[in-house]
Amino acid sequence: MRLFLVTVEVRKKRARAMAAIHQLRALAHVIDMHQLTKDPERSFFNEKRTYSSSMQTMNTFELTRYLDYCAEMLSLVSKVAALYTQNFDDTVILTEVNKLENLTTGLSNKIWQKIVIIYRFKQ
């Protein structure tokens, strides 16, 4: 009976942590979606705009700052996810947090590529 109660507690903790990690994953995707239309080329070449293109209202400084903030938010999402493994040594949670960290790192790399493009065009 005691073993059953211990496993119930672990399963409840795991379920809560998994739900929170899934919310953080969704937040990472929302951050990614919001920066997808922030194309650095459109800051320099307005003639490539089509009728259905979104309006580019930011100058290069503002765009760089915005993309940098997106990368920082992704880093924070990753750090918050890591906090779930701090006092809960569970391989399932560790695996999910590692997957989330890989996701946020990949999304941050895409954002930093845009920032590099902006700096190259600026010079």
MDTraj code that builds the backbone (N, CA, C; nanometers):
import mdtraj as md
import numpy as np

residues = "MET ARG LEU PHE LEU VAL THR VAL GLU VAL ARG LYS LYS ARG ALA ARG ALA MET ALA ALA ILE HIS GLN LEU ARG ALA LEU ALA HIS VAL ILE ASP MET HIS GLN LEU THR LYS ASP PRO GLU ARG SER PHE PHE ASN GLU LYS ARG THR TYR SER SER SER MET GLN THR MET ASN THR PHE GLU LEU THR ARG TYR LEU ASP TYR CYS ALA GLU MET LEU SER LEU VAL SER LYS VAL ALA ALA LEU TYR THR GLN ASN PHE ASP ASP THR VAL ILE LEU THR GLU VAL ASN LYS LEU GLU ASN LEU THR THR GLY LEU SER ASN LYS ILE TRP GLN LYS ILE VAL ILE ILE TYR ARG PHE LYS GLN".split()
xyz = np.array([
    [0.0814, -0.1193, 0.0000],
    [0.0000, 0.0000, 0.0000],
    [0.0861, 0.1261, 0.0000],
    [0.1931, 0.1231, 0.0760],
    [0.2804, 0.2402, 0.0844],
    [0.3476, 0.2683, -0.0501],
    [0.3913, 0.1635, -0.1194],
    [0.4539, 0.1803, -0.2508],
    [0.3559, 0.2424, -0.3485],
    [0.2317, 0.2023, -0.3415],
    [0.1289, 0.2589, -0.4285],
    [0.1147, 0.4093, -0.4060],
    [0.1137, 0.4513, -0.2787],
    [0.0994, 0.5935, -0.2468],
    [0.2198, 0.6743, -0.2951],
    [0.3382, 0.6156, -0.2863],
    [0.4585, 0.6843, -0.3341],
    [0.4527, 0.7003, -0.4859],
    [0.4124, 0.5956, -0.5561],
    [0.4064, 0.6053, -0.7022],
    [0.2950, 0.6994, -0.7471],
    [0.1885, 0.7088, -0.6719],
    [0.0817, 0.8038, -0.7052],
    [0.1352, 0.9455, -0.6954],
    [0.2095, 0.9743, -0.5908],
    [0.2668, 1.1081, -0.5738],
    [0.3638, 1.1417, -0.6876],
    [0.4480, 1.0470, -0.7244],
    [0.5437, 1.0684, -0.8342],
    [0.4691, 1.0910, -0.9646],
    [0.3651, 1.0134, -0.9892],
    [0.2873, 1.0309, -1.1137],
    [0.2184, 1.1668, -1.1180],
    [0.1680, 1.2130, -1.0032],
    [0.1045, 1.3448, -0.9995],
    [0.2065, 1.4554, -1.0260],
    [0.3240, 1.4450, -0.9638],
    [0.4294, 1.5433, -0.9871],
    [0.4719, 1.5435, -1.1333],
    [0.4870, 1.4249, -1.1900],
    [0.5266, 1.4137, -1.3303],
    [0.4212, 1.4757, -1.4212],
    [0.2955, 1.4480, -1.3927],
    [0.1881, 1.5032, -1.4763],
    [0.1862, 1.6555, -1.4705],
    [0.2056, 1.7126, -1.3518],
    [0.2092, 1.8596, -1.3394],
    [0.3288, 1.9177, -1.4128],
    [0.4433, 1.8544, -1.3977],
    [0.5643, 1.9033, -1.4653],
    [0.5501, 1.8907, -1.6167],
    [0.4939, 1.7802, -1.6634],
    [0.4743, 1.7623, -1.8079],
    [0.3794, 1.8673, -1.8646],
    [0.2732, 1.8975, -1.7914],
    [0.1788, 1.9998, -1.8374],
    [0.2482, 2.1356, -1.8475],
    [0.3291, 2.1678, -1.7484],
    [0.4011, 2.2957, -1.7510],
    [0.5026, 2.2994, -1.8652],
    [0.5704, 2.1901, -1.8888],
    [0.6687, 2.1850, -1.9980],
    [0.5991, 2.1984, -2.1329],
    [0.4829, 2.1382, -2.1465],
    [0.4075, 2.1531, -2.2714],
    [0.3629, 2.2977, -2.2915],
    [0.3256, 2.3661, -2.1840],
    [0.2910, 2.5078, -2.1957],
    [0.4118, 2.5912, -2.2360],
    [0.5279, 2.5589, -2.1803],
    [0.6496, 2.6302, -2.2183],
    [0.6853, 2.6046, -2.3649],
    [0.6638, 2.4815, -2.4109],
    [0.6889, 2.4504, -2.5519],
    [0.5966, 2.5327, -2.6414],
    [0.4702, 2.5434, -2.6021],
    [0.3752, 2.6242, -2.6786],
    [0.4188, 2.7706, -2.6798],
    [0.4671, 2.8200, -2.5670],
    [0.5151, 2.9583, -2.5594],
    [0.6346, 2.9799, -2.6527],
    [0.7246, 2.8829, -2.6589],
    [0.8393, 2.8933, -2.7498],
    [0.7917, 2.9028, -2.8948],
    [0.6906, 2.8263, -2.9303],
    [0.6386, 2.8320, -3.0665],
    [0.5684, 2.9644, -3.0945],
    [0.5023, 3.0203, -2.9950],
    [0.4382, 3.1520, -3.0126],
    [0.5451, 3.2590, -3.0366],
    [0.6526, 3.2547, -2.9599],
    [0.7627, 3.3494, -2.9801],
    [0.8181, 3.3348, -3.1209],
    [0.8352, 3.2117, -3.1657],
    [0.8853, 3.1865, -3.3014],
    [0.7889, 3.2402, -3.4066],
    [0.6606, 3.2190, -3.3871],
    [0.5619, 3.2663, -3.4852],
    [0.5637, 3.4181, -3.4974],
    [0.5827, 3.4872, -3.3861],
    [0.5789, 3.6335, -3.3900],
    [0.6993, 3.6942, -3.4602],
    [0.8090, 3.6242, -3.4679],
    [0.9248, 3.6809, -3.5354],
    [0.9405, 3.6294, -3.6784],
    [0.8559, 3.5375, -3.7205],
    [0.8688, 3.4827, -3.8553],
    [0.8541, 3.5881, -3.9643],
    [0.7681, 3.6857, -3.9444],
    [0.7471, 3.7881, -4.0475],
    [0.8511, 3.8991, -4.0408],
    [0.9395, 3.8927, -3.9448],
    [1.0433, 3.9951, -3.9307],
    [1.1627, 3.9564, -4.0179],
    [1.1468, 3.9762, -4.1465],
    [1.2485, 3.9384, -4.2440],
    [1.3477, 4.0530, -4.2611],
    [1.4752, 4.0303, -4.2313],
    [1.5715, 4.1401, -4.2399],
    [1.5921, 4.1920, -4.3819],
    [1.5732, 4.1086, -4.4813],
    [1.5914, 4.1550, -4.6198],
    [1.4929, 4.2645, -4.6561],
    [1.3719, 4.2571, -4.6013],
    [1.2707, 4.3577, -4.6349],
    [1.3059, 4.4953, -4.5783],
    [1.3927, 4.4992, -4.4786],
    [1.4368, 4.6280, -4.4269],
    [1.5251, 4.7008, -4.5275],
    [1.5902, 4.6228, -4.6135],
    [1.6847, 4.6816, -4.7080],
    [1.6310, 4.6856, -4.8509],
    [1.5427, 4.5915, -4.8848],
    [1.4923, 4.5819, -5.0214],
    [1.3405, 4.5856, -5.0217],
    [1.2832, 4.7037, -5.0257],
    [1.1373, 4.7170, -5.0235],
    [1.0725, 4.6714, -5.1537],
    [1.1485, 4.6657, -5.2618],
    [1.0879, 4.6269, -5.3892],
    [1.0473, 4.4796, -5.3934],
    [1.0933, 4.3984, -5.2994],
    [1.0566, 4.2562, -5.2959],
    [0.9237, 4.2323, -5.2249],
    [0.8580, 4.3373, -5.1868],
    [0.7304, 4.3272, -5.1157],
    [0.6190, 4.2927, -5.2134],
    [0.5303, 4.2036, -5.1712],
    [0.4137, 4.1690, -5.2521],
    [0.2891, 4.2292, -5.1877],
    [0.1785, 4.2166, -5.2555],
    [0.0533, 4.2711, -5.2047],
    [0.0149, 4.2090, -5.0711],
    [0.0419, 4.0805, -5.0541],
    [0.0026, 4.0110, -4.9311],
    [0.1113, 4.0125, -4.8235],
    [0.2240, 4.0763, -4.8498],
    [0.3308, 4.0841, -4.7493],
    [0.2880, 4.1710, -4.6328],
    [0.3331, 4.1326, -4.5149],
    [0.3042, 4.2159, -4.3981],
    [0.3875, 4.3430, -4.4045],
    [0.3363, 4.4467, -4.3422],
    [0.4066, 4.5752, -4.3424],
    [0.5292, 4.5678, -4.2515],
    [0.6388, 4.6203, -4.2998],
    [0.7613, 4.6280, -4.2210],
    [0.7690, 4.7694, -4.1636],
    [0.7365, 4.7839, -4.0366],
    [0.7311, 4.9172, -3.9763],
    [0.8538, 4.9481, -3.8910],
    [0.9410, 4.8517, -3.8700],
    [1.0574, 4.8725, -3.7843],
    [1.1791, 4.9109, -3.8671],
    [1.2597, 5.0004, -3.8131],
    [1.3884, 5.0271, -3.8767],
    [1.4859, 4.9173, -3.8340],
    [1.6078, 4.9223, -3.8848],
    [1.7020, 4.8125, -3.8578],
    [1.7371, 4.8017, -3.7099],
    [1.7500, 4.9150, -3.6415],
    [1.7799, 4.9111, -3.4977],
    [1.6664, 4.8433, -3.4212],
    [1.5439, 4.8849, -3.4494],
    [1.4286, 4.8279, -3.3803],
    [1.4126, 4.6794, -3.4119],
    [1.4356, 4.6417, -3.5361],
    [1.4245, 4.5015, -3.5753],
    [1.5296, 4.4164, -3.5047],
    [1.6518, 4.4681, -3.4993],
    [1.7583, 4.3953, -3.4299],
    [1.7248, 4.3794, -3.2827],
    [1.6768, 4.4859, -3.2213],
    [1.6408, 4.4809, -3.0800],
    [1.5268, 4.3821, -3.0573],
    [1.4256, 4.3844, -3.1450],
    [1.3110, 4.2941, -3.1336],
    [1.3568, 4.1482, -3.1435],
    [1.4396, 4.1189, -3.2412],
    [1.4880, 3.9816, -3.2584],
    [1.5729, 3.9384, -3.1392],
    [1.6522, 4.0303, -3.0857],
    [1.7325, 3.9999, -2.9677],
    [1.6424, 3.9679, -2.8486],
    [1.5345, 4.0431, -2.8326],
    [1.4396, 4.0148, -2.7248],
    [1.3735, 3.8781, -2.7432],
    [1.3421, 3.8429, -2.8669],
    [1.2837, 3.7102, -2.8934],
    [1.3809, 3.6003, -2.8517],
    [1.5093, 3.6166, -2.8863],
    [1.6099, 3.5175, -2.8477],
    [1.6223, 3.5090, -2.6957],
    [1.6150, 3.6237, -2.6287],
    [1.6221, 3.6233, -2.4821],
    [1.5008, 3.5532, -2.4213],
    [1.3829, 3.5762, -2.4787],
    [1.2630, 3.5091, -2.4264],
    [1.2740, 3.3580, -2.4426],
    [1.3278, 3.3133, -2.5555],
    [1.3459, 3.1690, -2.5747],
    [1.4439, 3.1123, -2.4725],
    [1.5472, 3.1884, -2.4424],
    [1.6430, 3.1446, -2.3408],
    [1.5757, 3.1340, -2.2044],
    [1.4902, 3.2296, -2.1721],
    [1.4182, 3.2249, -2.0449],
    [1.3240, 3.1056, -2.0379],
    [1.2575, 3.0749, -2.1483],
    [1.1688, 2.9582, -2.1526],
    [1.2489, 2.8326, -2.1210],
    [1.3669, 2.8222, -2.1799],
    [1.4523, 2.7068, -2.1567],
    [1.4968, 2.6986, -2.0111],
    [1.5316, 2.8128, -1.9534],
    [1.5776, 2.8145, -1.8132],
    [1.4644, 2.7788, -1.7170],
    [1.3449, 2.8265, -1.7450],
    [1.2303, 2.7929, -1.6596],
    [1.2035, 2.6424, -1.6664],
    [1.2139, 2.5858, -1.7852],
    [1.1937, 2.4410, -1.7987],
    [1.2977, 2.3641, -1.7177],
    [1.4202, 2.4136, -1.7175],
    [1.5260, 2.3455, -1.6418],
    [1.4970, 2.3467, -1.4918],
    [1.4249, 2.4462, -1.4461],
    [1.3905, 2.4511, -1.3030],
    [1.3019, 2.3339, -1.2612],
    [1.2273, 2.2788, -1.3554],
    [1.1401, 2.1661, -1.3216],
    [1.2195, 2.0399, -1.2898],
    [1.3437, 2.0334, -1.3318],
    [1.4254, 1.9155, -1.3030],
    [1.5109, 1.9350, -1.1787],
    [1.5064, 2.0533, -1.1216],
    [1.5941, 2.0857, -1.0093],
    [1.5740, 1.9916, -0.8907],
    [1.4525, 1.9719, -0.8482],
    [1.4263, 1.8874, -0.7303],
    [1.3462, 1.7621, -0.7661],
    [1.3397, 1.7306, -0.8940],
    [1.2568, 1.6190, -0.9374],
    [1.3381, 1.5355, -1.0350],
    [1.4082, 1.4385, -0.9832],
    [1.4980, 1.3562, -1.0641],
    [1.4183, 1.2455, -1.1329],
    [1.3634, 1.2783, -1.2479],
    [1.2798, 1.1850, -1.3223],
    [1.3280, 1.1827, -1.4662],
    [1.3586, 1.0660, -1.5190],
    [1.4157, 1.0587, -1.6534],
    [1.3192, 1.1068, -1.7612],
    [1.1906, 1.0858, -1.7425],
    [1.0923, 1.1316, -1.8409],
    [1.0927, 1.2840, -1.8478],
    [1.0938, 1.3489, -1.7324],
    [1.0967, 1.4950, -1.7274],
    [1.2284, 1.5473, -1.7824],
    [1.3391, 1.4836, -1.7447],
    [1.4696, 1.5255, -1.7972],
    [1.4733, 1.5178, -1.9489],
    [1.4168, 1.4128, -2.0047],
    [1.4128, 1.3982, -2.1506],
    [1.3296, 1.5078, -2.2155],
    [1.2152, 1.5367, -2.1577],
    [1.1286, 1.6421, -2.2143],
    [1.1929, 1.7801, -2.2036],
    [1.2587, 1.8065, -2.0932],
    [1.3279, 1.9352, -2.0777],
    [1.4427, 1.9455, -2.1770],
    [1.5159, 1.8377, -2.1984],
    [1.6236, 1.8395, -2.2975],
    [1.5687, 1.8651, -2.4376],
    [1.4552, 1.8051, -2.4696],
    [1.3928, 1.8298, -2.5995],
    [1.3532, 1.9764, -2.6136],
    [1.2978, 2.0329, -2.5065],
    [1.2582, 2.1738, -2.5092],
    [1.3807, 2.2644, -2.5223],
    [1.4884, 2.2311, -2.4525],
    [1.6111, 2.3100, -2.4650],
    [1.6664, 2.3029, -2.6072],
    [1.6608, 2.1865, -2.6685],
    [1.7051, 2.1742, -2.8084],
    [1.6178, 2.2576, -2.9016],
    [1.4872, 2.2573, -2.8768],
    [1.3955, 2.3373, -2.9574],
    [1.4271, 2.4857, -2.9448],
    [1.4389, 2.5341, -2.8214],
    [1.4639, 2.6770, -2.8019],
    [1.6015, 2.7179, -2.8555],
    [1.6992, 2.6304, -2.8448],
    [1.8312, 2.6604, -2.9008],
    [1.8239, 2.6709, -3.0524],
    [1.7526, 2.5798, -3.1154],
    [1.7374, 2.5851, -3.2607],
    [1.6641, 2.7097, -3.3067],
    [1.5573, 2.7463, -3.2357],
    [1.4825, 2.8665, -3.2711],
    [1.5667, 2.9914, -3.2490],
    [1.6453, 2.9940, -3.1417],
    [1.7344, 3.1076, -3.1164],
    [1.8400, 3.1197, -3.2260],
    [1.8912, 3.0069, -3.2715],
    [1.9907, 3.0100, -3.3799],
    [1.9322, 3.0719, -3.5064],
    [1.8065, 3.0392, -3.5374],
    [1.7411, 3.0997, -3.6541],
    [1.7296, 3.2512, -3.6370],
    [1.6962, 3.2935, -3.5179],
    [1.6831, 3.4370, -3.4920],
    [1.8189, 3.5057, -3.5039],
    [1.9224, 3.4453, -3.4486],
    [2.0549, 3.5066, -3.4561],
    [2.1066, 3.5107, -3.5989],
    [2.0660, 3.4175, -3.6826],
    [2.1024, 3.4255, -3.8246],
    [2.0432, 3.5506, -3.8871],
    [1.9217, 3.5851, -3.8486],
    [1.8599, 3.7082, -3.8992],
    [1.9363, 3.8310, -3.8514],
    [1.9782, 3.8293, -3.7266],
    [2.0539, 3.9426, -3.6732],
    [2.1862, 3.9579, -3.7471],
    [2.2517, 3.8473, -3.7755],
    [2.3778, 3.8515, -3.8499],
    [2.3545, 3.9092, -3.9895],
    [2.2450, 3.8703, -4.0538],
    [2.2126, 3.9244, -4.1862],
    [2.1951, 4.0757, -4.1782],
    [2.1283, 4.1235, -4.0759],
    [2.1090, 4.2680, -4.0605],
    [2.2431, 4.3381, -4.0473],
    [2.3333, 4.2864, -3.9655],
    [2.4645, 4.3499, -3.9480],
    [2.5452, 4.3470, -4.0764],
    [2.5351, 4.2403, -4.1520],
    [2.6105, 4.2332, -4.2785],
    [2.5597, 4.3336, -4.3806],
    [2.4257, 4.3490, -4.3879],
    [2.3692, 4.4448, -4.4821],
    [2.3952, 4.5889, -4.4401],
    [2.4044, 4.6108, -4.3110],
    [2.4267, 4.7447, -4.2588],
    [2.5642, 4.7981, -4.2971],
    [2.6597, 4.7112, -4.3053],
    [2.7985, 4.7545, -4.3303],
    [2.8263, 4.7784, -4.4744],
])
top = md.Topology()
chain = top.add_chain()
for i, resn in enumerate(residues, 1):
    res = top.add_residue(resn, chain, resSeq=i)
    for name in ("N", "CA", "C"):
        top.add_atom(name, md.element.get_by_symbol(name[0]), res)
traj = md.Trajectory(xyz[None], top)
